[in-house]
Amino acid sequence: MAINWGPYESSGGLGVRVGIEADWENVSNGDGHAVLNVKYYTQNIHSWDDEQTLNFSGAITGSDSFNNVQGEGVTLRHTDARWYVYGANE
């Protein structure tokens, strides 16, 4: 699947945005479960050295802190997997 990007948050010409990529695996009517894999990325306008924190809410909670020294490329910051059980009619 494609990365869905949020807007750039910037200050003084520097900026970073967060992207999320989610895909389902193991979807099976016979098993009654599915796994959602979620990957969180950042992309910078310019490189700078500072601490950042991704805060998660909703079904995925917690946080992930990192130092933002990478340049303008896309960087994978965090992965998470969620197990869902569903009924026969879902």
OpenMM code with the backbone's topology and positions (N, CA, C; nanometers):
from openmm import Vec3, app, unit

residues = "MET ALA ILE ASN TRP GLY PRO TYR GLU SER SER GLY GLY LEU GLY VAL ARG VAL GLY ILE GLU ALA ASP TRP GLU ASN VAL SER ASN GLY ASP GLY HIS ALA VAL LEU ASN VAL LYS TYR TYR THR GLN ASN ILE HIS SER TRP ASP ASP GLU GLN THR LEU ASN PHE SER GLY ALA ILE THR GLY SER ASP SER PHE ASN ASN VAL GLN GLY GLU GLY VAL THR LEU ARG HIS THR ASP ALA ARG TRP TYR VAL TYR GLY ALA ASN GLU".split()
positions = [
    Vec3(0.0833, -0.1176, 0.0000),
    Vec3(0.0000, 0.0000, 0.0000),
    Vec3(0.0878, 0.1239, 0.0000),
    Vec3(0.0285, 0.2353, -0.0292),
    Vec3(0.1002, 0.3626, -0.0347),
    Vec3(0.1039, 0.4289, 0.1025),
    Vec3(0.2023, 0.5142, 0.1208),
    Vec3(0.2124, 0.5918, 0.2437),
    Vec3(0.1164, 0.7095, 0.2336),
    Vec3(0.0346, 0.7293, 0.3366),
    Vec3(-0.0554, 0.8449, 0.3452),
    Vec3(0.0127, 0.9497, 0.4315),
    Vec3(0.0431, 1.0651, 0.3714),
    Vec3(0.1200, 1.1692, 0.4393),
    Vec3(0.0304, 1.2756, 0.5004),
    Vec3(0.0686, 1.3214, 0.6187),
    Vec3(0.0069, 1.4368, 0.6806),
    Vec3(0.0765, 1.5627, 0.6312),
    Vec3(0.0319, 1.6796, 0.6779),
    Vec3(0.0935, 1.8054, 0.6341),
    Vec3(0.2299, 1.8266, 0.6998),
    Vec3(0.3140, 1.9088, 0.6364),
    Vec3(0.4406, 1.9474, 0.6981),
    Vec3(0.4136, 2.0392, 0.8156),
    Vec3(0.4797, 2.0130, 0.9253),
    Vec3(0.4834, 2.1038, 1.0400),
    Vec3(0.6194, 2.1713, 1.0324),
    Vec3(0.6223, 2.3046, 1.0263),
    Vec3(0.7506, 2.3694, 1.0044),
    Vec3(0.7703, 2.4893, 1.0948),
    Vec3(0.8976, 2.5252, 1.1104),
    Vec3(0.9376, 2.6418, 1.1885),
    Vec3(1.0683, 2.6925, 1.1298),
    Vec3(1.0723, 2.8172, 1.0891),
    Vec3(1.1949, 2.8756, 1.0356),
    Vec3(1.2445, 2.8077, 0.9091),
    Vec3(1.1562, 2.7576, 0.8265),
    Vec3(1.1966, 2.6920, 0.7028),
    Vec3(1.2291, 2.5446, 0.7176),
    Vec3(1.2306, 2.4951, 0.8415),
    Vec3(1.2536, 2.3535, 0.8659),
    Vec3(1.1188, 2.2868, 0.8855),
    Vec3(1.1052, 2.1642, 0.8423),
    Vec3(0.9763, 2.0987, 0.8580),
    Vec3(0.9863, 1.9483, 0.8501),
    Vec3(0.8881, 1.8837, 0.9098),
    Vec3(0.8800, 1.7378, 0.9074),
    Vec3(0.7337, 1.6997, 0.8944),
    Vec3(0.7076, 1.5900, 0.8257),
    Vec3(0.5716, 1.5380, 0.8197),
    Vec3(0.5751, 1.3896, 0.8519),
    Vec3(0.4613, 1.3380, 0.8963),
    Vec3(0.4480, 1.1979, 0.9342),
    Vec3(0.3601, 1.1277, 0.8321),
    Vec3(0.3998, 1.0081, 0.7941),
    Vec3(0.3219, 0.9263, 0.7022),
    Vec3(0.2892, 0.7922, 0.7645),
    Vec3(0.1745, 0.7368, 0.7277),
    Vec3(0.1299, 0.6084, 0.7804),
    Vec3(0.0982, 0.5159, 0.6644),
    Vec3(0.1472, 0.3936, 0.6733),
    Vec3(0.1170, 0.2900, 0.5749),
    Vec3(0.0550, 0.1725, 0.6493),
    Vec3(-0.0640, 0.1325, 0.6088),
    Vec3(-0.1337, 0.0227, 0.6761),
    Vec3(-0.1752, -0.0822, 0.5747),
    Vec3(-0.1563, -0.2093, 0.6104),
    Vec3(-0.2038, -0.3160, 0.5233),
    Vec3(-0.2491, -0.4353, 0.6075),
    Vec3(-0.3470, -0.5074, 0.5531),
    Vec3(-0.4045, -0.6239, 0.6193),
    Vec3(-0.3341, -0.7502, 0.5717),
    Vec3(-0.3144, -0.8426, 0.6632),
    Vec3(-0.2640, -0.9739, 0.6260),
    Vec3(-0.3433, -1.0802, 0.7022),
    Vec3(-0.3352, -1.2011, 0.6568),
    Vec3(-0.4018, -1.3149, 0.7211),
    Vec3(-0.5525, -1.2971, 0.7321),
    Vec3(-0.6135, -1.2311, 0.6354),
    Vec3(-0.7588, -1.2172, 0.6378),
    Vec3(-0.8171, -1.3481, 0.5881),
    Vec3(-0.8926, -1.4144, 0.6751),
    Vec3(-0.9476, -1.5454, 0.6392),
    Vec3(-1.0819, -1.5636, 0.7053),
    Vec3(-1.1850, -1.5858, 0.6255),
    Vec3(-1.3176, -1.6113, 0.6829),
    Vec3(-1.3174, -1.7363, 0.7684),
    Vec3(-1.2372, -1.8350, 0.7317),
    Vec3(-1.2311, -1.9584, 0.8095),
    Vec3(-1.1684, -1.9392, 0.9458),
    Vec3(-1.0685, -1.8530, 0.9548),
    Vec3(-0.9987, -1.8308, 1.0823),
    Vec3(-1.0686, -1.7295, 1.1707),
    Vec3(-1.1412, -1.6350, 1.1109),
    Vec3(-1.2094, -1.5328, 1.1887),
    Vec3(-1.1186, -1.4281, 1.2478),
    Vec3(-1.0014, -1.4053, 1.1859),
    Vec3(-0.9106, -1.3021, 1.2366),
    Vec3(-0.8359, -1.2358, 1.1215),
    Vec3(-0.7782, -1.1213, 1.1523),
    Vec3(-0.6945, -1.0493, 1.0566),
    Vec3(-0.5880, -0.9727, 1.1345),
    Vec3(-0.4755, -0.9478, 1.0692),
    Vec3(-0.3674, -0.8707, 1.1294),
    Vec3(-0.3498, -0.7429, 1.0484),
    Vec3(-0.3515, -0.6290, 1.1179),
    Vec3(-0.3264, -0.5004, 1.0548),
    Vec3(-0.1839, -0.4578, 1.0898),
    Vec3(-0.1000, -0.4425, 0.9882),
    Vec3(0.0365, -0.3930, 1.0072),
    Vec3(0.0394, -0.2446, 0.9755),
    Vec3(0.0945, -0.1664, 1.0679),
    Vec3(0.1008, -0.0216, 1.0509),
    Vec3(0.2469, 0.0216, 1.0612),
    Vec3(0.2906, 0.1031, 0.9631),
    Vec3(0.4260, 0.1579, 0.9633),
    Vec3(0.4165, 0.3095, 0.9657),
    Vec3(0.4993, 0.3710, 1.0488),
    Vec3(0.5026, 0.5166, 1.0631),
    Vec3(0.6353, 0.5691, 1.0084),
    Vec3(0.6261, 0.6686, 0.9194),
    Vec3(0.7429, 0.7264, 0.8554),
    Vec3(0.7490, 0.8758, 0.8846),
    Vec3(0.8703, 0.9325, 0.8703),
    Vec3(0.8851, 1.0780, 0.8679),
    Vec3(0.9593, 1.1176, 0.7413),
    Vec3(0.9356, 1.2418, 0.6991),
    Vec3(1.0080, 1.3009, 0.5873),
    Vec3(1.0373, 1.4458, 0.6235),
    Vec3(1.1634, 1.4862, 0.6050),
    Vec3(1.2070, 1.6204, 0.6433),
    Vec3(1.2218, 1.7106, 0.5222),
    Vec3(1.1992, 1.8415, 0.5419),
    Vec3(1.2320, 1.9403, 0.4389),
    Vec3(1.3834, 1.9612, 0.4385),
    Vec3(1.4427, 1.9788, 0.5559),
    Vec3(1.5874, 1.9942, 0.5714),
    Vec3(1.6307, 1.9107, 0.6905),
    Vec3(1.7589, 1.8798, 0.6947),
    Vec3(1.8127, 1.8013, 0.8051),
    Vec3(1.8421, 1.8917, 0.9250),
    Vec3(1.8023, 1.8495, 1.0420),
    Vec3(1.8397, 1.9187, 1.1642),
    Vec3(1.8402, 1.8188, 1.2781),
    Vec3(1.9143, 1.8503, 1.3831),
    Vec3(1.9388, 1.7580, 1.4932),
    Vec3(1.8516, 1.7977, 1.6120),
    Vec3(1.7414, 1.7273, 1.6313),
    Vec3(1.6573, 1.7520, 1.7483),
    Vec3(1.5771, 1.6276, 1.7808),
    Vec3(1.5240, 1.6243, 1.8992),
    Vec3(1.4444, 1.5115, 1.9454),
    Vec3(1.2994, 1.5291, 1.9027),
    Vec3(1.2383, 1.4212, 1.8566),
    Vec3(1.0981, 1.4195, 1.8164),
    Vec3(1.0282, 1.3031, 1.8864),
    Vec3(0.8973, 1.3144, 1.9035),
    Vec3(0.8180, 1.2067, 1.9599),
    Vec3(0.6913, 1.1886, 1.8787),
    Vec3(0.6651, 1.0651, 1.8358),
    Vec3(0.5376, 1.0299, 1.7753),
    Vec3(0.4472, 0.9800, 1.8863),
    Vec3(0.3308, 1.0404, 1.9018),
    Vec3(0.2331, 0.9974, 2.0015),
    Vec3(0.1173, 0.9283, 1.9306),
    Vec3(0.0839, 0.8078, 1.9737),
    Vec3(-0.0216, 0.7290, 1.9121),
    Vec3(-0.1467, 0.7351, 1.9988),
    Vec3(-0.2629, 0.7315, 1.9352),
    Vec3(-0.3887, 0.7307, 2.0105),
    Vec3(-0.4896, 0.6456, 1.9357),
    Vec3(-0.6025, 0.6208, 1.9966),
    Vec3(-0.7030, 0.5340, 1.9365),
    Vec3(-0.6698, 0.3887, 1.9654),
    Vec3(-0.6805, 0.3030, 1.8641),
    Vec3(-0.6547, 0.1602, 1.8825),
    Vec3(-0.5069, 0.1315, 1.9080),
    Vec3(-0.4183, 0.2180, 1.8591),
    Vec3(-0.2746, 0.2007, 1.8802),
    Vec3(-0.2293, 0.3115, 1.9733),
    Vec3(-0.1839, 0.2753, 2.0919),
    Vec3(-0.1465, 0.3762, 2.1911),
    Vec3(0.0021, 0.3670, 2.2242),
    Vec3(0.0519, 0.4706, 2.2872),
    Vec3(0.1911, 0.4765, 2.3274),
    Vec3(0.2627, 0.5878, 2.2539),
    Vec3(0.3952, 0.5806, 2.2524),
    Vec3(0.4749, 0.6819, 2.1839),
    Vec3(0.6075, 0.6210, 2.1407),
    Vec3(0.6767, 0.6901, 2.0508),
    Vec3(0.8071, 0.6481, 2.0020),
    Vec3(0.8915, 0.7735, 1.9842),
    Vec3(1.0037, 0.7818, 2.0555),
    Vec3(1.0920, 0.8987, 2.0470),
    Vec3(1.2127, 0.8660, 1.9594),
    Vec3(1.2647, 0.9668, 1.8886),
    Vec3(1.3794, 0.9474, 1.8010),
    Vec3(1.4492, 1.0810, 1.7808),
    Vec3(1.5762, 1.0743, 1.7382),
    Vec3(1.6499, 1.1944, 1.7029),
    Vec3(1.6376, 1.2142, 1.5527),
    Vec3(1.6031, 1.3321, 1.5119),
    Vec3(1.5665, 1.3627, 1.3734),
    Vec3(1.6867, 1.4162, 1.2943),
    Vec3(1.7954, 1.3379, 1.2841),
    Vec3(1.9159, 1.3870, 1.2166),
    Vec3(1.9223, 1.3483, 1.0689),
    Vec3(1.8313, 1.2646, 1.0217),
    Vec3(1.8349, 1.2258, 0.8812),
    Vec3(1.8003, 1.3444, 0.7918),
    Vec3(1.8406, 1.3363, 0.6658),
    Vec3(1.8160, 1.4432, 0.5707),
    Vec3(1.6740, 1.4409, 0.5172),
    Vec3(1.6600, 1.4709, 0.3918),
    Vec3(1.5286, 1.4905, 0.3331),
    Vec3(1.4574, 1.3609, 0.2949),
    Vec3(1.5193, 1.2479, 0.3133),
    Vec3(1.4597, 1.1210, 0.2729),
    Vec3(1.3484, 1.0746, 0.3645),
    Vec3(1.2816, 0.9695, 0.3210),
    Vec3(1.1756, 0.9059, 0.3982),
    Vec3(1.2401, 0.8046, 0.4925),
    Vec3(1.2049, 0.8101, 0.6222),
    Vec3(1.2643, 0.7230, 0.7222),
    Vec3(1.1555, 0.6487, 0.7994),
    Vec3(1.1646, 0.5161, 0.8038),
    Vec3(1.0734, 0.4351, 0.8843),
    Vec3(1.1068, 0.4555, 1.0311),
    Vec3(1.0075, 0.4945, 1.1122),
    Vec3(1.0313, 0.5248, 1.2537),
    Vec3(0.9728, 0.4213, 1.3492),
    Vec3(0.8624, 0.3572, 1.3108),
    Vec3(0.7955, 0.2676, 1.4057),
    Vec3(0.7065, 0.1712, 1.3282),
    Vec3(0.6958, 0.0490, 1.3752),
    Vec3(0.6006, -0.0469, 1.3193),
    Vec3(0.5153, -0.1035, 1.4314),
    Vec3(0.3941, -0.1398, 1.3978),
    Vec3(0.3018, -0.1971, 1.4957),
    Vec3(0.2106, -0.2949, 1.4233),
    Vec3(0.1690, -0.3985, 1.4920),
    Vec3(0.0754, -0.4963, 1.4358),
    Vec3(-0.0392, -0.5141, 1.5340),
    Vec3(-0.1602, -0.5190, 1.4821),
    Vec3(-0.2812, -0.5389, 1.5634),
    Vec3(-0.3564, -0.6606, 1.5138),
    Vec3(-0.4006, -0.7429, 1.6045),
    Vec3(-0.4739, -0.8653, 1.5773),
    Vec3(-0.6219, -0.8375, 1.5997),
    Vec3(-0.7052, -0.8636, 1.5013),
    Vec3(-0.8489, -0.8417, 1.5122),
    Vec3(-0.9230, -0.9726, 1.4925),
    Vec3(-1.0216, -0.9957, 1.5770),
    Vec3(-1.1107, -1.1114, 1.5636),
    Vec3(-1.2458, -1.0584, 1.5187),
    Vec3(-1.3061, -1.1233, 1.4206),
    Vec3(-1.4330, -1.0746, 1.3687),
    Vec3(-1.5316, -1.1896, 1.3555),
    Vec3(-1.6583, -1.1540, 1.3505),
    Vec3(-1.7656, -1.2523, 1.3415),
    Vec3(-1.7855, -1.3046, 1.2013),
    Vec3(-1.8706, -1.4034, 1.1864),
    Vec3(-1.8933, -1.4695, 1.0584),
    Vec3(-1.9523, -1.3763, 0.9535),
    Vec3(-2.0265, -1.2723, 0.9934),
    Vec3(-2.0918, -1.1831, 0.8978),
    Vec3(-2.0128, -1.0569, 0.8677),
    Vec3(-1.8925, -1.0443, 0.9188),
    Vec3(-1.8138, -0.9233, 0.8972),
    Vec3(-1.7241, -0.9386, 0.7766),
] * unit.nanometer
topology = app.Topology()
chain = topology.addChain("A")
for resn in residues:
    res = topology.addResidue(resn, chain)
    for name in ("N", "CA", "C"):
        topology.addAtom(name, app.Element.getBySymbol(name[0]), res)
